[in-house]
Amino acid sequence: MRFAPIWTERLLIRPMQPEDAVGLADRRSDPRVARFQNWLVPFPLEQAEDVVSEVIAMRGPANDEWWMASVVDQDTGQVIGDLAVHMTWGMRSAEIGYTLDARHWGGGYATEAVGALVEYLFSDPRPTR
């Protein structure tokens, strides 16, 4: 499934780009952000670059794979987080996670981003096999 950018009231959800690795490493290195996650702090830039490269090669969500998109504040153009999606059951079921920079917690960004992603994932009819 090729992923097209999603625009919401305040956000742009877009495919990751190589330059997103720095912000990914920074977010994942924040102990507050990593508290309930399964990665170790600090999260090395090299590891973030590997993750971003793998995600870019996927070009969009795929069945039985984790894929990530960047969440960008439209006003500033700054990447404030990421969404991760794991599609299963022939793209009929989705597990979604999100990671936001701690400075953007409590502003409704996760709700806005996840809601838009769910709508996107299930608005396009797909084969059931």
Backbone hydrogen bonds, N-H to C=O, Kabsch-Sander energy under -0.5 kcal/mol:
donor,donor_aa,acceptor,acceptor_aa,energy
3,F,59,R,-1.9
4,A,2,R,-0.5
6,I,13,I,-2.7
8,T,11,L,-2.8
12,L,72,V,-2.3
13,I,6,I,-3.0
14,R,12,L,-0.6
14,R,70,S,-2.2
16,M,68,M,-0.7
20,D,17,Q,-2.5
21,A,18,P,-1.6
22,V,19,E,-0.7
23,G,19,E,-0.5
24,L,20,D,-2.2
25,A,21,A,-2.6
26,D,22,V,-2.2
27,R,23,G,-3.0
28,R,24,L,-2.6
29,S,25,A,-1.0
30,D,26,D,-0.6
30,D,27,R,-1.3
33,V,30,D,-0.5
34,A,30,D,-2.4
35,R,31,P,-0.8
37,Q,34,A,-2.1
48,A,44,P,-2.1
49,E,45,L,-2.8
50,D,46,E,-1.9
51,V,47,Q,-2.4
52,V,48,A,-2.7
53,S,49,E,-2.4
54,E,50,D,-2.3
55,V,51,V,-2.4
56,I,52,V,-2.7
57,A,53,S,-2.0
58,M,54,E,-0.9
58,M,55,V,-0.7
59,R,55,V,-1.0
59,R,56,I,-0.7
64,D,87,M,-3.3
65,E,62,A,-1.6
67,W,85,V,-2.2
69,A,83,L,-2.4
70,S,14,R,-2.7
71,V,81,G,-2.9
72,V,12,L,-3.1
72,V,70,S,-0.6
73,D,78,Q,-2.8
74,Q,10,R,-2.6
74,Q,72,V,-0.6
77,G,73,D,-2.9
80,I,71,V,-2.8
80,I,78,Q,-0.5
81,G,71,V,-1.2
82,D,99,T,-2.5
83,L,69,A,-2.5
84,A,97,G,-3.0
85,V,67,W,-3.0
86,H,95,E,-2.6
87,M,62,A,-0.7
87,M,65,E,-0.9
87,M,85,V,-0.5
88,T,93,S,-2.5
92,R,88,T,-1.4
92,R,89,W,-0.6
93,S,88,T,-1.9
95,E,86,H,-1.9
97,G,84,A,-2.8
99,T,82,D,-2.4
101,D,80,I,-3.1
104,H,101,D,-2.7
105,W,102,A,-1.4
107,G,104,H,-0.9
112,E,108,G,-2.2
113,A,109,Y,-2.8
114,V,110,A,-3.0
115,G,111,T,-2.2
116,A,112,E,-1.8
117,L,113,A,-2.2
118,V,114,V,-2.7
119,E,115,G,-2.1
120,Y,116,A,-2.3
121,L,117,L,-3.0
122,F,118,V,-1.9
123,S,119,E,-0.7
123,S,120,Y,-0.9
124,D,120,Y,-0.7
